[in-house]
Amino acid sequence: MQTLDVRKAAILLLSLPDDQAAGLMGKLEPKQVEVVSIEMAKLGAVTGDEQETTIKDFANANPGGMGVRAGGLDVVKQLVERAMGKGGTATYDNVRQSIEAVPFGFLQKVDSQNLLTFIMDEHPQTIALILSYLAPQKAAEIISELPPERQMAVVRRVATMGQTSPEIIKEVERGLELRMASVMSQSFSNTGGVSSVAGMLNVIDRATERSLLENLARENPELVDEIRRLMFVFDDINKLTNKDIQILLKNVDSSQWAMALKGANPELKEKILGNMSKRAAEMLREEMEYLGPVKLSAVEQMQQQIVDAVRRLEDAGEITTQSDEQEEELVQ
């Protein structure tokens, strides 16, 4: 299973009643049960938008959302036992050992404000190390509450963080765990690097995102380019409005779309074609068929060129990649 698919499977299973969830798990191979169980154990809060996107059939049947219960080892143990019977003991033990071995795992279910209180006065490098092991949403909440100068210092260190000595990680973890003994809980986590910064900025408010990237670009424009590429991927074009897609179509050649859409999901293909004239759409379909089989690397390279075009248009103020929930306030 790919990482994204495992997360979707975990969200689905935690959205279902125990009997149905256990029934689905019972159809998986033991190794697959172990992988998806680890994801369920680490899964924290899931937004309604993510649930709706991940489980479209369920969301369409119940637009208000059916709710995703919290994960955790207790839930996993119950489902694994019901799905695999006595044979699930070894699988659960592997899951438990994997979860317990992850640095800062106890922070997964600690409230962001509580955690902020404990780390606010730490050195930026220490804060960066801790945030790099948190889920993007929680890390973004903490970043948003830091003073602007500390935001920059922390984000810069997360983005440029390399390998960290296991001894240092254990020392920081042990000290924080002792101080937070009253509020800590056990779970899983993510790792640091540029992808962590991109994940944080994807869910942070637009004004903070723009300020951080503009300031960071003065010091390291190449790093900002790398972060921004991870913040918006080709499939995200499907989230653009029809108006923005039409602007994008004017700035991307048909030959580029023909190559890029060879690897796109059907929904995105139809959205792009639906924003073209009937004749232009027919010509694009013919061009895609004419290409025949193409290398995945070539498709991904072309998709990245179109993502770069999206970012250029966004920088120019011609389109926006914001969702409705992130729409900026208008000023008179």
KOLPA-648463 format. One line per 5 residues: number of its first residue (from 1); their letters; for each residue x, y, z of C-alpha. Coordinates in Angstrom, 2 decimals, padded with zeros to 5 digits, always signed. Layout:
// residues N
NUM	A	X,Y,Z  ... .
// end
This chain:
// residues 332
1	MQTLD	+000.00,+000.00,+000.00  +001.18,+003.52,-000.71  +001.24,+005.95,+002.24  -001.77,+007.90,+000.98  -003.76,+004.69,+000.38 .
6	VRKAA	-002.97,+003.44,+003.89  -004.26,+006.67,+005.44  -007.45,+006.45,+003.39  -007.94,+002.84,+004.49  -007.45,+003.84,+008.13 .
11	ILLLS	-009.98,+006.67,+007.86  -012.51,+004.34,+006.22  -012.11,+001.63,+008.86  -012.44,+004.12,+011.71  -015.58,+005.53,+010.08 .
16	LPDDQ	-017.32,+002.16,+010.04  -019.01,+000.20,+012.83  -016.72,-002.39,+014.44  -018.38,-005.36,+012.72  -017.98,-003.88,+009.25 .
21	AAGLM	-014.45,-002.65,+009.92  -013.38,-006.06,+011.26  -015.01,-007.75,+008.27  -012.98,-005.64,+005.83  -009.75,-006.20,+007.76 .
26	GKLEP	-010.40,-009.92,+007.67  -010.06,-009.83,+003.87  -006.53,-008.35,+004.05  -003.22,-010.17,+004.23  -001.60,-010.18,+007.72 .
31	KQVEV	+001.09,-007.72,+006.62  -001.56,-005.37,+005.22  -003.48,-005.59,+008.49  -000.31,-004.64,+010.33  +000.39,-001.64,+008.07 .
36	VSIEM	-003.13,-000.22,+008.20  -003.34,-000.90,+011.95  -000.23,+001.22,+012.55  -001.88,+004.03,+010.58  -005.09,+003.71,+012.61 .
41	AKLGA	-003.14,+003.77,+015.86  -001.39,+007.00,+014.92  -004.43,+008.69,+013.38  -005.49,+011.79,+015.26  -008.29,+014.21,+014.40 .
46	VTGDE	-009.56,+014.03,+010.79  -011.25,+017.03,+009.23  -014.65,+016.73,+007.61  -013.11,+017.78,+004.29  -010.55,+014.98,+004.38 .
51	QETTI	-013.18,+012.44,+005.31  -015.46,+013.63,+002.51  -012.64,+013.44,-000.01  -011.43,+010.07,+001.19  -014.79,+008.38,+001.55 .
56	KDFAN	-016.90,+009.98,-001.19  -019.59,+007.31,-001.19  -020.17,+007.74,+002.53  -020.05,+011.53,+002.33  -022.57,+011.60,-000.54 .
61	ANPGG	-024.95,+009.40,+001.39  -024.58,+011.54,+004.51  -023.24,+015.03,+003.64  -023.02,+016.00,+007.29  -020.27,+013.46,+007.78 .
66	MGVRA	-020.52,+010.27,+009.79  -017.61,+011.12,+012.05  -014.24,+009.46,+012.40  -013.57,+008.11,+015.88  -010.15,+008.57,+017.37 .
71	GGLDV	-007.56,+005.91,+016.66  -005.24,+004.39,+019.22  -003.90,+001.01,+020.24  -007.06,+000.00,+022.13  -009.21,+000.42,+019.02 .
76	VKQLV	-006.64,-001.40,+016.89  -006.41,-004.31,+019.32  -010.19,-004.76,+019.30  -010.44,-004.69,+015.50  -007.44,-006.94,+014.90 .
81	ERAMG	-008.75,-009.54,+017.34  -012.20,-009.51,+015.72  -010.73,-009.68,+012.21  -008.02,-012.32,+012.79  -009.04,-014.13,+015.96 .
86	KGGTA	-006.20,-015.74,+017.92  -003.95,-015.30,+014.92  -004.04,-011.53,+015.42  -001.90,-011.53,+018.56  +001.41,-011.41,+016.70 .
91	TYDNV	+000.13,-008.71,+014.35  -001.03,-006.54,+017.24  +002.30,-007.01,+019.06  +004.14,-005.79,+015.95  +001.86,-002.77,+015.72 .
96	RQSIE	+002.32,-001.91,+019.39  +006.11,-002.19,+019.17  +006.18,+000.01,+016.06  +004.05,+002.70,+017.69  +005.93,+002.73,+020.97 .
101	AVPFG	+009.30,+003.04,+019.21  +008.52,+006.31,+017.41  +010.12,+009.52,+018.81  +007.68,+011.95,+020.46  +004.83,+009.49,+019.92 .
106	FLQKV	+003.28,+010.59,+023.22  +002.57,+014.06,+021.74  +000.10,+012.88,+019.09  -002.96,+013.42,+021.27  -001.67,+016.28,+023.40 .
111	DSQNL	-003.65,+019.47,+022.80  -001.73,+022.02,+020.71  -002.18,+024.79,+023.27  -000.85,+022.58,+026.06  +002.17,+021.65,+023.98 .
116	LTFIM	+002.76,+025.28,+023.01  +002.90,+026.25,+026.69  +005.68,+023.75,+027.31  +007.85,+024.54,+024.27  +007.27,+028.29,+023.72 .
121	DEHPQ	+010.51,+029.28,+025.45  +012.64,+026.49,+024.04  +015.47,+027.15,+021.57  +014.18,+027.32,+017.95  +016.24,+024.22,+017.07 .
126	TIALI	+014.51,+022.27,+019.84  +011.07,+023.47,+018.73  +011.91,+022.55,+015.12  +012.93,+019.04,+016.15  +009.68,+018.53,+018.06 .
131	LSYLA	+007.46,+019.95,+015.31  +009.11,+017.78,+012.67  +007.65,+014.74,+014.43  +004.10,+016.14,+014.64  +001.26,+015.88,+012.14 .
136	PQKAA	+001.19,+018.96,+009.82  -002.11,+020.28,+011.23  -000.84,+020.29,+014.82  +002.55,+021.71,+013.82  +000.78,+024.48,+011.86 .
141	EIISE	-001.35,+025.39,+014.88  +001.77,+025.80,+016.99  +003.66,+027.75,+014.30  +000.73,+030.15,+014.02  +000.94,+031.01,+017.73 .
146	LPPER	+004.66,+031.75,+017.78  +005.91,+035.35,+017.48  +006.87,+036.22,+013.84  +010.62,+036.23,+014.49  +010.45,+032.81,+016.13 .
151	QMAVV	+008.24,+031.51,+013.33  +011.00,+032.29,+010.85  +013.71,+030.79,+013.03  +011.75,+027.57,+013.57  +010.56,+027.09,+009.97 .
156	RRVAT	+014.07,+027.70,+008.65  +015.45,+025.00,+010.94  +012.72,+022.48,+010.09  +013.31,+022.99,+006.37  +017.08,+022.58,+006.63 .
161	MGQTS	+017.09,+019.86,+009.26  +019.31,+016.93,+008.39  +020.04,+013.80,+010.37  +019.79,+014.20,+014.13  +021.65,+012.08,+016.64 .
166	PEIIK	+019.33,+009.48,+018.22  +020.84,+010.38,+021.59  +019.81,+014.02,+021.18  +016.30,+013.02,+020.11  +015.94,+010.74,+023.13 .
171	EVERG	+017.26,+013.43,+025.46  +014.80,+016.05,+024.20  +011.97,+013.52,+024.19  +012.72,+012.34,+027.71  +012.87,+015.87,+029.10 .
176	LELRM	+009.63,+016.93,+027.44  +007.86,+013.73,+028.47  +008.78,+014.27,+032.10  +007.54,+017.86,+032.03  +004.29,+016.89,+030.27 .
181	ASVMS	+003.55,+013.76,+032.29  +000.09,+015.02,+033.20  -001.11,+015.56,+029.61  +000.84,+013.07,+027.50  -000.67,+010.21,+025.50 .
186	QSFSN	+000.73,+007.59,+023.17  +000.57,+007.54,+019.37  +002.50,+007.91,+016.11  +004.10,+010.82,+014.21  +005.62,+012.26,+011.02 .
191	TGGVS	+009.21,+013.21,+010.21  +010.88,+016.53,+009.43  +012.37,+018.11,+006.35  +010.98,+020.21,+003.52  +007.87,+018.00,+003.26 .
196	SVAGM	+007.01,+018.80,+006.88  +007.18,+022.53,+006.19  +005.01,+022.10,+003.09  +002.47,+020.15,+005.13  +002.35,+022.83,+007.80 .
201	LNVID	+001.96,+025.67,+005.30  -000.79,+023.80,+003.45  -003.03,+024.10,+006.50  -001.82,+027.36,+007.99  -003.67,+030.63,+007.35 .
206	RATER	-002.87,+032.33,+004.03  -001.40,+035.51,+005.51  +001.09,+033.59,+007.66  +002.01,+031.34,+004.73  +002.73,+034.31,+002.46 .
211	SLLEN	+004.75,+036.14,+005.11  +006.89,+033.11,+005.94  +007.63,+032.27,+002.32  +008.43,+035.85,+001.38  +010.85,+036.24,+004.29 .
216	LAREN	+012.44,+032.84,+003.70  +012.84,+033.62,-000.02  +015.14,+036.52,+000.83  +017.54,+034.06,+002.44  +017.04,+030.91,+000.39 .
221	PELVD	+014.86,+031.22,-002.76  +015.77,+027.68,-003.89  +014.45,+026.26,-000.64  +011.20,+028.19,-001.06  +010.78,+026.79,-004.58 .
226	EIRRL	+011.19,+023.28,-003.20  +008.68,+023.91,-000.42  +006.11,+025.40,-002.79  +006.37,+022.50,-005.19  +005.40,+020.15,-002.39 .
231	MFVFD	+002.55,+022.41,-001.26  +000.64,+022.10,-004.52  +000.68,+018.92,-006.59  -000.79,+018.21,-010.01  -003.95,+016.52,-008.71 .
236	DINKL	-004.72,+019.69,-006.75  -005.57,+021.39,-010.06  -008.91,+019.66,-009.67  -009.61,+022.00,-006.74  -009.27,+025.13,-008.87 .
241	TNKDI	-012.37,+026.97,-010.00  -013.46,+026.67,-013.61  -012.47,+030.29,-014.14  -008.95,+029.65,-012.87  -008.64,+026.50,-014.97 .
246	QILLK	-009.60,+028.47,-018.07  -006.86,+030.99,-017.27  -004.42,+028.10,-016.80  -005.44,+026.60,-020.15  -004.44,+029.83,-021.87 .
251	NVDSS	-000.95,+029.56,-020.35  -000.24,+025.87,-020.99  +000.17,+024.34,-024.46  -002.12,+021.56,-025.58  +000.88,+019.26,-026.08 .
256	QWAMA	+001.78,+019.73,-022.40  -001.74,+018.78,-021.30  -001.71,+015.73,-023.57  +001.37,+014.35,-021.84  +000.43,+015.43,-018.29 .
261	LKGAN	-003.11,+014.06,-018.42  -001.87,+010.60,-019.41  -001.19,+010.04,-015.73  -004.13,+012.00,-014.29  -007.20,+010.67,-012.55 .
266	PELKE	-010.42,+010.58,-014.63  -012.07,+013.35,-012.60  -009.26,+015.79,-013.34  -009.21,+014.84,-017.01  -012.91,+015.56,-017.35 .
271	KILGN	-012.59,+018.88,-015.53  -009.82,+020.03,-017.88  -011.66,+018.83,-021.00  -014.91,+020.30,-019.72  -013.37,+023.76,-019.63 .
276	MSKRA	-012.34,+023.56,-023.29  -014.40,+024.13,-026.36  -015.84,+020.97,-027.87  -013.40,+021.09,-030.76  -010.36,+021.74,-028.53 .
281	AEMLR	-011.35,+018.89,-026.22  -011.68,+016.49,-029.17  -008.26,+017.50,-030.46  -006.71,+016.99,-027.03  -008.24,+013.51,-026.72 .
286	EEMEY	-006.87,+012.63,-030.15  -003.43,+013.92,-029.19  -003.46,+011.83,-026.00  -004.37,+008.71,-027.98  -001.68,+009.47,-030.56 .
291	LGPVK	+001.00,+009.58,-027.84  +000.37,+005.98,-026.87  +002.26,+004.54,-023.87  +004.66,+007.02,-022.30  +007.23,+006.84,-019.52 .
296	LSAVE	+005.96,+007.76,-016.07  +008.99,+010.00,-015.53  +008.06,+012.02,-018.64  +004.48,+012.41,-017.42  +005.57,+013.52,-013.97 .
301	QMQQQ	+008.04,+016.01,-015.44  +005.29,+017.57,-017.57  +002.88,+017.64,-014.64  +005.49,+019.52,-012.61  +005.86,+022.09,-015.41 .
306	IVDAV	+002.11,+022.74,-015.23  +002.27,+023.00,-011.42  +005.04,+025.59,-011.88  +002.73,+027.48,-014.25  +000.00,+027.43,-011.59 .
311	RRLED	+002.39,+028.91,-009.07  +003.53,+031.64,-011.48  -000.06,+032.61,-012.17  -000.80,+032.63,-008.46  +002.20,+034.87,-007.79 .
316	AGEIT	+000.93,+037.22,-010.48  -002.47,+037.35,-008.80  -004.26,+035.86,-011.80  -005.50,+032.71,-010.03  -005.68,+031.40,-006.47 .
321	TQSDE	-005.01,+027.91,-005.12  -006.91,+028.61,-001.91  -009.91,+026.53,-000.96  -013.18,+028.22,-000.06  -012.43,+027.70,+003.62 .
326	QEEEL	-009.19,+029.65,+003.24  -010.61,+032.51,+001.22  -009.06,+035.78,+002.26  -011.08,+038.60,+003.76  -011.91,+041.38,+001.33 .
331	VQ	-011.00,+044.98,+002.21  -012.91,+048.06,+001.07 .
// end
